[in-house]
Each structure stands twice: as C-alpha cells, then as structure tokens.
Amino acid sequence: MKIGFISLGCAKNRVDSEIMMGLLKEQGHIIVDRLEYADMVIINTCGFLTEAKEEAIEQILRTARLKEKGLLQYLVATGCMPQLHAEELLEEIPELDGVLGISSYLDISQMVERITAGQRVNGVKPPTERFIEQGPRILTTPTGLAYIKVSEGCNNRCSYCAIPLIRGKLRSRSLPDIIEEAGMFINKGIKELVVIGQDPASYGKDLNNGTDLIQLIKGLD
C-alpha cells in the first residue's frame, strides 16, 4: 500500500512519524511524498495549543475531502489530538478510519492491517510507565541532521501546560540506547545530532541510577 504522512507540531512528533514510516516500510508498504499518490494518509497531530488543535482539525478535514472525492481510500489521525480526543474525533469526523495515540505508534502496522480489513480502529492507550523502545526510522530532516529523543513526558505540572496530560510523566531513555542510536547515525554520515524531549534538563531523574544530563552530554561527546 502507498502511504503518505503529514507530521504537525514539534520535533518529537517528527521522530514518531519517522519511526512509523520505518515500521510500515519494513512491512512492505511504500511511503510516498505526495498525497495524490497515496492510498492512505496518516496525519500525526499536535494538541498542545489551541492553534495547534485547530491546525490539526483543518488538516484532517482538508485531507478528508480527498477521500470524499474518491482520491484516497483511508485516513488515519495519530499523536496528541487522538490521545486526548479519540472518541470525539471518530464521532465528529466519519471519514477517519482510525486513531492512534502517542503511546501506541509502534502498533501502526497492525492498525493498518485492521483498517484495510474493514475495521474502524481506536488504538489509543494510556501513557506508558517506561520509555517506549525506538523502531527503525526514515529520516525526514535535512541532509546531515537527525533528532534523538532522550525522554518522553514531563513531571512539571505547570498550570498552563497540557504536556503531562497528553504525554504523561517523565520517562527517560536508557543512556546506552541513546549512544547506540547516535553511533548509528554518525556511521551513516550524520554530522549534527539534536537532543530532544519535553524536559531534557530533567533527563535521567526517573532512572534512579545516577544518570543525568551531564552524563548524557559526555556520552555523546
């Protein structure tokens, strides 16, 4: 199947999209750059700010019109918006064939199978207790640049911020896993690695093994 991606929002969302692309390619699907060539479009949404939610809804509705015209078979929404509003999205936008949250993007291949078998899928799960393992990635960044996600979620319950509600509490990625991915990128010719997370300054505080941001920087040096 030919699958097109639209990734909205932050760099962390971009990494999730890259992993979903990699997983789908492993299963034999073809990732296309132009939506008019796609059988299915997956929109990885942001839901952090009101403007981001509005952009996500507008993009879903705009893409749904392609389905109404018979130019697209399947439409899926993933990411932050479904994590908070899965039922509402499925109820209000009948063109959606499925939704997937931030904790279940590794299930994307199984979800595609269920959708193409005729099911309408709500694949949203609560935030995980531990950092989700990373899968294969298709980089969408400029040549020579790659993002490395080092943590997920945040423990700072700021009154103005919905990140803990959407992404859950802080879950740090293991340092050896980060260094392994960094080495893989360097071996592929990547010159610039950008460390990302909702709260990278708190990296390692939940691991209870002495790992912290300083060790992370030294490990990547």
C-alpha positions as MATLAB code, in Angstrom:
seq = 'MKIGFISLGCAKNRVDSEIMMGLLKEQGHIIVDRLEYADMVIINTCGFLTEAKEEAIEQILRTARLKEKGLLQYLVATGCMPQLHAEELLEEIPELDGVLGISSYLDISQMVERITAGQRVNGVKPPTERFIEQGPRILTTPTGLAYIKVSEGCNNRCSYCAIPLIRGKLRSRSLPDIIEEAGMFINKGIKELVVIGQDPASYGKDLNNGTDLIQLIKGLD';
ca = [
       0.000    0.000    0.000;
       1.140    3.554   -0.721;
       1.053    5.655    2.451;
       1.540    9.403    2.798;
       2.439   11.199    6.033;
       1.689   14.674    7.335;
       3.589   15.468   10.541;
       2.419   18.502   12.511;
       3.909   20.131   15.577;
       7.236   19.575   17.266;
      10.416   17.645   16.501;
       9.322   14.879   18.882;
       6.290   14.318   16.686;
       8.598   14.209   13.682;
      10.603   11.398   15.298;
       7.398    9.450   15.997;
       6.413    9.904   12.342;
       9.838    8.733   11.172;
       9.506    5.594   13.294;
       6.018    4.847   11.970;
       7.322    5.262    8.420;
      10.184    2.887    9.161;
       7.881    0.259   10.643;
       5.478    0.449    7.707;
       8.302    0.232    5.178;
       9.554   -2.911    6.951;
       6.122   -4.442    6.334;
       6.367   -3.761    2.604;
       4.373   -0.537    2.394;
       5.572    2.313    0.184;
       5.987    5.758    1.762;
       5.099    8.481   -0.750;
       5.869   12.197   -0.643;
       2.769   13.397   -2.499;
      -0.697   12.794   -1.071;
      -2.258   12.335   -4.503;
      -0.206    9.155   -4.886;
      -1.308    7.711   -1.523;
      -3.895    5.046   -0.765;
      -3.758    6.010    2.922;
      -2.768    9.261    4.623;
      -1.600    9.330    8.247;
      -1.720   12.729    9.961;
       0.447   12.901   13.079;
      -1.166   15.712   15.042;
      -0.186   18.215   17.714;
      -2.618   19.097   20.504;
      -0.533   21.311   22.766;
      -2.038   24.716   21.954;
      -5.448   25.823   20.718;
      -3.861   26.945   17.454;
      -2.229   23.527   17.051;
      -5.542   21.759   17.615;
      -7.218   23.990   15.043;
      -4.430   23.300   12.539;
      -4.808   19.550   13.115;
      -8.578   19.631   12.609;
      -8.235   21.760    9.478;
      -5.651   19.372    8.040;
      -7.793   16.320    8.813;
     -10.857   17.915    7.198;
      -8.847   19.089    4.189;
      -7.486   15.580    3.664;
     -10.931   14.062    4.260;
     -12.146   15.930    1.181;
      -9.734   13.852   -0.901;
     -11.455   10.760    0.457;
     -14.890   12.182   -0.344;
     -13.747   12.726   -3.939;
     -12.540    9.137   -4.218;
      -8.883   10.190   -4.388;
      -7.989    8.485   -1.102;
      -9.069    5.201    0.463;
      -8.075    5.545    4.123;
      -7.449    8.380    6.581;
      -5.795    7.998    9.999;
      -5.035   10.523   12.768;
      -2.243    9.853   15.256;
      -0.426   11.740   18.010;
      -1.508   14.230   20.649;
      -5.013   15.074   19.400;
      -6.263   11.463   19.453;
      -4.544   10.915   22.800;
      -6.935   13.446   24.331;
      -9.913   13.395   21.969;
     -10.108    9.973   20.293;
     -13.836    9.404   20.714;
     -14.743   12.942   19.679;
     -12.616   12.718   16.533;
     -14.167    9.418   15.474;
     -17.663   10.711   16.219;
     -17.314   14.108   14.547;
     -15.218   13.080   11.532;
     -16.718    9.951    9.940;
     -14.052    9.985    7.213;
     -11.466    8.911    9.807;
     -10.754    5.188    9.629;
      -8.718    5.102   12.816;
      -6.899    6.996   15.550;
      -3.673    6.169   17.359;
      -2.178    7.906   20.401;
       1.340    8.800   21.470;
       1.830    5.561   23.418;
       0.806    3.193   20.639;
       2.580    4.373   17.494;
       4.576    1.122   17.444;
       1.224   -0.566   16.700;
       0.865    1.287   13.396;
       1.455   -1.774   11.183;
      -1.215   -3.828   12.962;
      -3.583   -0.872   12.823;
      -3.147   -0.536    9.059;
      -3.925   -4.245    8.679;
      -7.116   -3.895   10.729;
      -8.254   -0.815    8.813;
      -7.687   -2.385    5.397;
      -9.638   -5.410    6.646;
     -12.654   -3.136    7.137;
     -12.397   -2.192   10.810;
     -12.635    1.315   12.243;
      -9.950    1.429   14.923;
      -9.438    3.335   18.167;
      -5.869    2.379   19.074;
      -5.290    4.933   21.831;
      -3.650    3.691   25.050;
      -2.737    5.473   28.311;
       0.842    6.819   28.534;
       3.326    4.041   29.282;
       5.259    3.648   32.535;
       8.598    3.395   30.727;
      10.170    4.966   27.655;
       8.949    3.198   24.527;
      11.662    1.463   22.539;
      12.536    3.151   19.277;
      11.939    1.441   15.953;
      13.520    1.816   12.515;
      13.370    5.355   11.152;
      13.083    7.052    7.796;
      14.733   10.421    8.348;
      12.815   13.446    7.078;
      15.280   16.061    8.327;
      17.693   17.989    6.083;
      20.778   16.046    4.989;
      23.301   15.708    7.806;
      20.812   16.347   10.634;
      18.933   13.940   12.910;
      16.907   14.263   16.091;
      17.452   11.914   19.033;
      14.598   11.627   21.502;
      16.036   11.136   25.013;
      12.884   11.299   27.104;
       9.113   11.390   26.977;
       6.675   13.282   29.177;
       7.243   15.762   31.987;
       6.866   15.865   35.789;
       6.377   19.644   35.987;
       2.654   20.223   36.377;
       2.611   23.794   35.117;
      -0.902   25.237   35.165;
      -0.640   26.491   31.576;
       0.748   23.297   30.020;
      -1.083   20.150   28.867;
       2.029   18.066   28.158;
       1.800   15.865   31.303;
      -1.864   15.221   30.499;
      -1.051   14.269   26.909;
       2.392   12.684   27.163;
       2.385   11.503   30.779;
       5.099   11.652   33.411;
       8.830   11.788   32.673;
      10.260    8.584   31.186;
      13.947    8.761   30.316;
      15.529    6.613   27.646;
      18.493    4.471   28.706;
      21.868    6.070   28.051;
      23.319    3.016   26.212;
      20.323    3.037   23.852;
      20.814    6.735   23.091;
      24.535    6.293   22.448;
      23.846    3.310   20.194;
      21.429    5.302   18.041;
      23.824    8.255   17.916;
      26.627    5.954   16.740;
      24.382    4.509   14.045;
      23.592    7.987   12.729;
      27.260    9.020   12.777;
      28.160    5.902   10.802;
      25.571    6.982    8.219;
      27.235   10.355    7.809;
      25.035   12.454   10.093;
      27.019   15.486   11.263;
      24.529   17.185   13.588;
      22.546   15.410   16.321;
      19.840   17.361   18.157;
      18.780   16.008   21.558;
      15.049   16.470   22.180;
      12.461   15.781   24.877;
       9.643   17.618   26.631;
      12.035   18.379   29.517;
      15.558   17.274   28.537;
      17.068   19.129   31.511;
      15.412   16.533   33.777;
      16.860   13.625   31.790;
      17.695   10.638   33.988;
      15.974   11.799   37.185;
      13.480    8.939   36.938;
      16.082    6.240   36.220;
      17.418    6.210   39.807;
      20.866    5.075   38.684;
      22.803    8.327   38.736;
      22.308    9.052   35.046;
      21.725   12.735   34.300;
      22.016   15.316   31.546;
      25.751   15.795   32.170;
      26.406   12.081   31.673;
      24.268   12.174   28.541;
      26.299   15.033   27.063;
      29.581   13.331   27.961;
      28.358   10.072   26.449;
      27.524   11.809   23.180;
      30.756   13.810   23.068;
];
